[in-house]
Amino acid sequence: MTRQSALCLPLALAIFGSLLLGCGEKEAQNPYEVTGDTVHASDSPLAQRAFKLVDKHATPATVALYNNLAALRGKHFLFGHQDSLAYGVNWEGDLDKSDVRDVTGANPAVYGWELGGLELGNDKNLDGVNFQQMQEWIKAGFSRGGVITLSWHVYNPVSGGDSWDKTPALHELVPGGARHEVLKKYLDAFVAFNKGLVVTDAQGKQQQIPVIFRPWHEHNGDWFWWGKGQAGEQDYIALYQFTVKYLRDQKKQHNLIYAFSPDRSRIDMNKFESDYFYGYPGDDYVDVIGLDNYWDVGHEANKASADEQTANFTAALKNISKIAQVRHKVAALTETGNNRLTLPNFWTERILAPVLADPDSQLITYVLVWRNANKEREKTDQFFAPYPGQATAENFKAFYENPAVMFEDEVPPLYQ
């Protein structure tokens, strides 16, 4: 099946006919076009200005990545997968493999990687991925044109427990706190890792790999030690701001694009914007207006109907796109997915159709689903992308074939 012909799937067209991309070479609706009497966030004159990173000394490749992501808005979004190259549901140890590629023939366009444990000096992260090998996978993905994003489930510096240990700690880490030097030490470990993300081109010139860095995520939830309930809002803001200033201004790490990502489950759709901005560190510290949203794509605790969840999913995407447009930034669905993929036609109905349902929701730049745990090693049944033979594999192929979606095999040069 060709990527164009997949758009003619009767189910997708029946649900979102005029909103989906048409067959053949027709592209998504122009994001700068006013439709009827509706004024979208994308109609703002701001949308036509050049995008600027919060790091005015960002490397040329980092600036190019950000601007190229912005240029794709309304036409395509990139598909991403966490830990995609490190292991899969039924395999581990192969250095050139992924469940995503085994199903579609292509790697994801965005590679998510996790740094939890780096701050302790561990050689592996909390999911058992060796950091040195992770650097090699990052280099490989970048060399093929892919995008790299890093999350960090930082261990609790007070208790020594993991990120989910709710022992209060944040107040002691911020500037003036008793353990502020510990925070610097943790960030120094990140700097050392980041300095290793260097490739040499055919002309022998070294280049540091641009990274979308997403620290201190889901802070509006109550499950992490830096989250709401365990930490005050002003301390969280101070933590995020210091993280950016320390890495950007003191340590001169100019390959970083900073993402802010609250969790949708703690946002009231009736007051989305005010809830979204809980803990917002300010426009001078954020490049990507992100959202982690498992809630609206079949989370087992969400008892709303499928139709209501889908409507809320689209509304959430529209809202972050509007916020991004006003602030002249890009928006992204920084984490999502349905664990064990229990919903039929998940990819076309619960991800693709809501994205394409509105000119504003179409403006997101990428969608990243979480990891596929290795069943034998981890003794758990957790996966967010299909593997060969999994029930949604064929639907995932239809998702891949849709020209609105970009996997690694179709991304344009993003670093030029």
Buried (B, 14 or more C-beta within 10 A) or exposed (E): EEBBEBBEBEEBBEBBEEBBBBBEEEEBBEBBEEEEEEEBBBBBEBBEEEBBBBBEEBBEBBBBBBBBBBBBBBBBBBBBBBBBBBBBBBBBEEEEBBBBBBBBEBBBBBBBBBBBBBBEEBEBBBBBBBBEBBBEBBBBBBEEBBBBBBBBBBBBBBEEBBBEBBEBBBBBBBEEBEBBEBBBEBBBBBBEBBEBBEBEEEEEEEBBBBBBBBBBBBBBBBBBBBBBEBBBEEBBBBBBBBBBBBBBEEBEBBBBBBBBBBBBBBBEEEEBEEBBEBBBBEEEBBBBBBBBBBBBBBBEEBEEEEEEBBBBBBBBBBBBBBBBBBBBBBBBBBBBBBBBBEBEBBBBBBBBBBBBBBBBBBBBBBBBBBBBBBBEEBEEEBBBBBBEEBBBBBBBBBBBBBBBBBBBBBBEEBBE
